Amino acid sequence: MPLRQTSQPLQAAERSSRPVPAVARAAGMLLLLGNGQEEASLTDLARLLGIHKST
């Protein structure tokens, strides 16, 4: 089944301005790891990011 073509591309106002949750978490993790001066455990990282360890 071919993909359906839309008549017009999305305009900037129609695009979502909300961040993708996984990307936001990954960015937070990179910032923590990049700024950290000590080693951090998974528990420490999860606590600092406010997310569950299994995330």
C-alpha contacts under 8 A as a table, 3 or more apart, distances in Angstrom:
res1	aa1	res2	aa2	distance
6	T	9	P	6.94
10	L	14	E	5.99
10	L	15	R	6.57
11	Q	14	E	5.31
11	Q	15	R	6.68
12	A	15	R	5.42
13	A	16	S	7.94
19	P	23	V	7.19
19	P	24	A	6.41
20	V	23	V	5.34
20	V	24	A	6.20
21	P	24	A	5.05
21	P	25	R	6.18
22	A	25	R	5.16
22	A	26	A	6.13
23	V	26	A	5.02
23	V	27	A	6.05
24	A	27	A	5.14
24	A	28	G	6.22
25	R	28	G	5.10
25	R	29	M	6.16
25	R	49	L	7.72
26	A	29	M	5.01
26	A	30	L	6.19
27	A	30	L	5.11
27	A	31	L	6.20
28	G	31	L	5.13
28	G	32	L	6.23
28	G	49	L	6.92
29	M	32	L	5.16
29	M	33	L	6.13
29	M	45	L	7.38
29	M	49	L	7.32
30	L	33	L	5.09
30	L	34	G	5.85
31	L	34	G	5.10
31	L	35	N	6.08
32	L	35	N	5.33
32	L	36	G	5.85
32	L	45	L	7.71
33	L	36	G	5.23
36	G	39	E	7.32
36	G	40	A	7.97
40	A	43	T	7.99
40	A	44	D	5.79
40	A	45	L	6.42
41	S	44	D	5.07
41	S	45	L	6.29
42	L	45	L	5.13
42	L	46	A	6.09
42	L	53	K	6.65
43	T	46	A	5.21
43	T	47	R	6.12
43	T	53	K	6.32
44	D	47	R	5.18
44	D	48	L	6.15
45	L	48	L	5.16
45	L	49	L	6.10
46	A	49	L	5.17
46	A	50	G	5.85
46	A	51	I	5.08
46	A	52	H	5.79
46	A	53	K	5.37
47	R	50	G	5.06
47	R	51	I	6.47
47	R	52	H	7.62
48	L	51	I	7.97
51	I	55	T	6.72
52	H	55	T	5.51
